[in-house]
Amino acid sequence: MRDGKIGFGLVGTGMSGGFMAKELEFVDGAELVAVCSRNEPNVRRFAQTHGARHWFTDYRRLVEHDDVDVAVVSVPTGMHAEVTIAASNAGKHALVEKPLETTLERADRMIGVCRANNTKLGVVFQMRFGVVARTLKEAVDSGRLGRVFLSDAVDKSSRTAAYYASAAWRGTEALEGGGCLMTQSIHIIDLLQYLMGPVRSVMGRVATQFHDIEVEDTATAVVSFASGAMGIIESTSSVRTALKSRVELHGELGTVVANAQYDKFLVWDVKGDEGRVELDPDFGLTDIDDPWAYPQTRHRIQLQDMVDAIREDRDPVLTGEDARVSLAIIMAIYDSSRQGREVFMDSYRPGNPVP
């Protein structure tokens, strides 16, 4: 700490790094003290723009700096483990952009090292921290919807060839690890399992239908939950026009449809709940065809939570173990598609051999 503030070091100055730097300005008790990028002119300008005292082109120098208490890991997914483990071995906490990593083995190593070193590991899933997530979680857990028997996650976005060309790691197996499921739809998959509880099995199909990339741009999966509920995951980065993602919950007492990205409800038709949840009649189904133009303010909630977790000596609200769950579901969908059969999640639990 410096002057009573938690020092944050930002590793990666791309899209998510820029979001994090902006939101840190609004976090009580936090200070951006250092930034890192391999491009020296860019990282120098970035540090000046956001008021960071130190800049580096090697993340190892950043995590070893005395002013840094937390490393914010905003590099390509396939580099998350190495940066997080280096930070933990230097005694620093880490807040990692989703997804946790490209494989469960690498994710488990991150989690294990941070636990062994008693450093905190948080993962950014900002959709969990809005009114939609909070209201739906309360409704499901309290039984307001009755028994939920069907729940779907639908995410039909649009990514252009220019998007994939904008960074060399995008669309690659090694550094992105997956496509529309891993990078775009993991948010809504995480929200679905958070609301519905453990997934029992998946039957998935993935394909590259539209883009010239190594990973999938279209995916579907049939999901069976431990509760007995069924569901569908539908994901693509290839439609025109882009549509707003949605979670659909169907219970014995009614139906709820919501968009967690913009924190809006599209449908709330639940017996006994007339007028309880406000709907926005102007909130349409089509979306902005721009991955950089989405609400960012909920990032500050998780940044603030990391500050509070350090001061209170507790885990972040959303831990590495929590983030592993949605990654495991996606890995199971990939395996199911390759094998052409239903796969069960028991093989993907921590401590079990990963297929």
Disulfide bonds with the S-S distance in Angstrom:
none
